[in-house]
């Protein structure tokens, strides 16, 4: 019986290795012909995206560090009938020269007004003229001065350079022979005051009033950035602003010592005032910070339920002046008592 042999087919014989390699090399050549342009397109898009990202955040960072500053509109004499002197003095580190008004009172106790972001020594929306008048009525000398960022070439540094400028203002009034010195800060001017007092080795600051305290930590930075555009991602925004800020101001905002400030227990009395409807600086941050302030019995916190950022004096004038003046007089009496005991 004969057996049937399978019929030969075109695919029954194995492909020779040389032919297989030739075919594979052809496929690779075809792949490389479209893969290289594809990679080039991908890299080009990635580069354009990176350039666009840097450009967008460079603009955001520049605008944040170069806020529009209104021109001075008056002076203490025109606004309130207060005699004053034009003064200049250097920052403690000598990097900037500062200008201001010194309004003499009838004591050796001085209040240095520390204005906020985007403002100047007038800070019209707070009405520093009216606060200076109240201080003058209560016998205090008053120093109203401009931070360096009010000038076109100046840049906001979140308190890094501003704290050196506030220290320069304090040095100036001490050199005049003023005895007790108090700082009254608003918004970033309050955050700057905390940074200054933290390194006040000579104990030149005897107390501080802090209105709507703004301390530039990453959460506060992002909270304000997203007010401009809610689509901005947090991590990218904070990273890019910190990376680009040295190219704009010479200081990285990551250098703001917010952690050290938040963990410091201040031995001088602090009067913290904050509105619960503040959409610029969260009042919860102030509450958390103040909960650690057990360094002085006179320290106190006043929360205003309907208060908005830096609008606390404007809408609560009577209580605001009564409470702040009482705090200052309590501080003066406490300092006098401590010095009497020490003597």
C-alpha positions in Angstrom: 0.0 0.0 0.0 1.5 3.3 -1.0 1.4 6.4 1.3 0.4 9.8 0.1 3.1 12.5 0.3 1.9 16.0 1.2 1.7 18.3 -1.6 4.4 21.0 -1.7 3.1 24.5 -1.1 4.7 27.9 -1.6 5.1 28.2 2.2 6.2 24.8 3.0 9.9 25.7 2.9 11.5 27.8 5.6 12.5 31.4 4.7 16.3 31.6 4.3 17.9 33.5 7.1 19.5 35.9 4.7 16.1 36.8 3.2 14.6 37.2 6.7 17.4 39.6 7.8 17.0 41.6 4.6 13.3 41.9 5.2 13.8 42.9 8.9 16.4 45.5 8.0 13.9 47.0 5.5 11.3 47.3 8.1 13.7 49.0 10.5 14.7 51.4 7.8 11.1 52.3 7.1 10.4 52.7 10.8 13.4 55.0 11.3 12.3 57.1 8.3 9.1 58.1 10.2 10.3 57.6 13.8 13.0 60.3 13.6 10.6 63.0 12.3 8.0 62.0 14.9 10.6 62.3 17.7 11.6 65.7 16.3 8.0 66.9 16.2 7.5 65.6 19.8 10.6 67.4 21.0 9.7 70.6 19.2 6.3 70.6 20.8 7.8 69.8 24.2 10.3 72.7 23.8 7.5 75.1 22.7 5.4 74.0 25.7 8.4 74.6 28.1 9.1 78.0 26.5 5.4 78.9 26.8 5.3 77.7 30.5 8.4 79.8 31.3 6.9 82.8 29.5 3.6 82.6 31.3 5.1 82.2 34.7 7.7 84.9 34.0 4.9 87.3 33.4 3.0 86.1 36.4 6.1 86.4 38.7 7.0 89.8 37.3 3.5 91.2 37.8 3.4 89.7 41.3 6.8 91.3 42.2 6.1 94.6 40.5 2.6 95.7 41.5 1.4 99.1 40.4 2.0 101.7 43.1 -0.1 104.9 43.3 1.6 108.2 43.5 1.6 110.2 46.7 -1.4 112.4 46.8 -0.8 114.5 49.9 1.2 114.8 53.1 0.4 114.9 56.9 0.1 118.7 57.0 -2.3 118.9 54.0 -4.3 115.8 55.0 -4.5 116.2 58.7 -2.8 119.4 59.7 0.1 117.5 61.3 3.6 119.0 61.3 6.1 116.7 59.9 9.7 116.4 58.5 10.8 114.7 55.3 13.3 112.0 56.2 15.6 109.6 54.5 17.5 106.6 55.9 19.2 103.4 54.7 17.9 99.9 55.1 19.8 97.9 57.7 21.8 96.1 55.0 22.5 99.3 53.1 21.0 98.1 49.9 18.2 100.6 49.6 17.6 104.3 50.6 14.2 104.9 52.0 12.0 108.0 52.2 9.4 108.9 54.7 7.6 111.4 57.0 8.4 111.8 60.7 5.4 113.3 62.6 6.6 114.3 66.1 4.4 113.7 69.1 4.8 114.8 72.7 6.5 111.7 74.1 9.5 109.5 73.3 7.3 106.6 72.2 7.1 106.0 68.5 4.9 104.0 66.1 6.4 102.9 62.8 3.7 102.3 60.2 4.5 99.4 57.9 2.4 99.6 54.8 1.3 96.6 52.7 1.7 95.2 49.2 0.9 97.5 46.4 0.7 100.5 48.7 2.9 103.3 49.9 3.2 105.4 53.1 -0.3 106.8 52.6 -2.1 103.5 51.9 -5.3 105.4 51.1 -7.6 102.4 51.4 -6.5 101.9 55.0 -6.2 105.7 55.6 -2.8 105.8 57.3 -3.3 109.6 57.6 -6.2 109.1 60.0 -4.3 106.5 62.0 -1.3 108.8 62.2 -3.7 111.5 63.5 -5.1 109.2 66.2 -1.5 108.3 67.3 -0.6 112.0 67.4 -3.6 112.7 69.6 -2.3 110.0 71.9 1.2 111.6 72.1 3.0 109.1 69.9 5.6 110.1 67.4 4.8 108.5 64.0 7.1 107.4 61.2 5.4 106.8 57.8 7.8 105.5 55.1 7.8 103.8 51.8 9.3 100.4 51.2 11.8 100.1 48.4 9.4 98.4 46.0 7.4 101.6 45.5 10.1 102.8 43.1 10.0 101.6 39.5 13.3 99.7 39.9 12.1 98.1 43.2 10.7 94.7 43.5 8.6 93.0 46.2 10.5 90.2 47.9 7.9 88.9 50.4 9.7 90.5 53.4 13.3 89.3 52.6 14.5 92.9 51.7 11.5 94.6 53.3 12.5 93.3 56.8 15.9 95.0 56.3 14.1 98.2 55.4 11.8 98.1 58.4 14.9 97.4 60.6 16.4 100.5 59.0 13.3 102.5 59.9 13.5 101.3 63.5 17.3 102.2 63.7 16.4 105.6 62.4 13.9 106.5 65.1 16.2 105.0 67.8 19.0 107.3 66.6 16.6 110.2 67.0 16.5 109.4 70.7 13.0 107.8 70.7 12.6 105.4 73.6 9.9 102.8 73.0 9.3 101.7 69.4 6.1 99.9 68.2 5.4 98.6 64.7 1.9 98.8 63.2 1.8 96.6 60.1 -0.8 96.0 57.5 -1.0 92.9 55.3 2.5 92.1 53.9 3.7 94.9 56.2 2.5 92.8 59.1 4.2 89.7 57.8 7.4 91.8 57.3 7.1 93.0 60.9 7.1 89.4 62.1 10.2 88.6 60.1 11.9 91.7 61.5 11.0 91.0 65.1 12.2 87.4 64.8 15.8 88.7 64.3 15.6 91.8 66.6 18.7 91.0 68.5 18.8 94.4 70.2 15.2 94.1 71.3 14.4 97.5 69.7 10.7 96.6 69.1 8.5 96.8 72.1 5.3 95.6 70.6 3.4 95.2 67.4 -0.1 95.6 66.0 -0.7 93.3 63.0 -3.7 94.0 60.8 -4.7 91.4 58.2 -1.3 89.6 58.5 0.0 88.3 55.1 2.9 85.9 55.3 4.1 84.6 52.0 4.1 80.8 52.5 3.4 78.4 49.6 -0.3 78.0 50.5 -0.9 81.8 50.7 1.1 82.3 47.4 -1.1 79.8 45.6 -4.3 81.0 47.2 -3.6 84.5 45.7 -2.4 83.1 42.3 -5.6 81.1 41.8 -7.7 84.3 42.4 -6.3 85.4 39.1 -6.8 82.1 37.3 -8.3 79.1 39.1 -6.8 76.7 36.5 -3.3 77.2 37.7 -1.9 74.0 39.2 -0.5 74.4 42.8 2.8 72.5 42.6 3.8 73.9 39.2 2.9 77.4 40.2 4.8 77.5 43.4 7.8 75.8 41.8 7.9 78.1 38.8 7.5 81.3 40.9 10.2 80.3 43.3 12.5 79.4 40.4 11.9 82.6 38.4 11.8 85.1 41.2 15.6 85.4 41.6 15.9 86.5 38.0 13.4 89.3 38.6 14.3 90.6 42.1 17.6 88.9 43.1 15.7 87.0 45.8 13.9 83.6 45.6 10.6 83.8 47.3 11.4 80.3 48.7 13.8 82.2 51.0 10.9 83.8 52.9 11.4 82.3 56.4 7.7 81.5 56.9 8.4 78.2 58.7 10.6 79.9 61.2 8.1 82.7 61.7 5.3 80.3 62.2 7.2 78.3 64.8 8.5 81.3 66.7 7.0 82.3 70.1 7.4 86.1 70.3 8.1 87.5 73.7 7.0 91.0 72.8 3.2 91.7 72.9 1.3 91.2 69.6 -2.1 92.5 68.8 -3.4 90.5 65.8 -6.5 91.8 64.0 -8.1 89.8 61.2 -11.3 89.6 59.3 -13.1 86.3 58.9 -14.1 87.3 55.3 -10.5 88.0 54.3 -10.0 86.6 50.8 -6.3 87.5 50.5 -4.8 86.1 53.8 -6.7 83.3 55.5 -7.8 84.2 59.0 -7.4 80.5 59.9 -3.6 81.0 59.4 -3.6 83.9 61.9 -5.6 81.8 64.4 -3.2 78.9 64.1 -0.2 81.2 64.5 -1.6 83.1 67.5 -2.4 79.8 69.3 1.3 79.4 69.8 1.9 82.9 71.1 2.2 82.4 74.8 5.2 84.6 75.2 3.5 87.8 76.6 0.4 88.2 78.6 -0.6 91.3 76.6 -0.8 89.5 73.3 -4.3 89.2 72.0 -6.3 88.3 68.9 -9.3 90.1 67.6 -11.4 88.4 64.9 -14.0 90.5 63.1 -16.7 88.3 61.6 -17.5 90.6 58.6 -14.0 92.0 58.2 -12.3 92.0 54.9 -8.6 92.4 54.0 -7.2 95.7 55.3 -10.8 97.1 55.6 -11.0 96.6 59.3 -10.3 100.2 60.4 -12.5 101.6 57.7 -15.7 99.8 58.8 -15.0 99.5 62.5 -13.3 102.8 63.3 -14.5 103.4 66.9 -13.7 99.9 68.2 -10.6 99.7 66.1 -9.1 102.9 67.6 -10.3 102.1 71.2 -8.7 98.6 71.1 -5.5 99.6 69.4 -4.8 102.6 71.7 -5.6 100.6 74.8 -3.1 97.9 73.6 -0.4 100.5 73.0 -0.9 102.1 76.4 -0.8 98.7 78.1 2.5 98.0 76.2 4.0 101.4 77.3 3.0 100.7 80.9 4.4 97.2 80.8 7.7 98.3 79.3 8.0 101.1 81.8 7.3 98.7 84.7 9.9 96.2 83.4 12.5 98.9 83.1 11.7 100.2 86.6 12.1 96.7 88.1 15.3 96.2 86.1 16.7 99.4 87.4 
